[in-house]
């Protein structure tokens, strides 16, 4: 399970470094970064944080659950229970074990938010553009019902 977290952190760091290099070449940075971090804003009532979409994110009404595949550890078992609970409620669930971001137009603050969530306990759950580490079924259902598409 630790290797999955390590791979996720490496991917996030690579994306942040790539973005930083691009903004340095283009002379961007402070103004665009301030706007991007303002958009990323605060946590929802349910503790979910607005994050930029990860590469391949389908959006829409699905919930994405990140956890190690076929893992007997507690976090993966929580992910299984969460996916089962959401499916029983008729909510489309997608399971994944990796995510990549392209921080075009983002800033270090955004990269730090992504890292803070992705370094949390698994499962990591995305609901309509917001994410939280290790949420309960009730928190996911509340977030799913409170957000607009």
Secondary structure by P-SEA (a helix, b strand, c coil): caaaaaaaaaaaaaaaaaaaaaaaaacccaaaaaaaaaaaccccccbbbbbccccccccccbbbbbcccccccaaaaaaaaaaaaaaaacbbbbbbcccccccccccaaaaaaaaaaaaccccbbbccccccccccaaaaaaaaaaccc
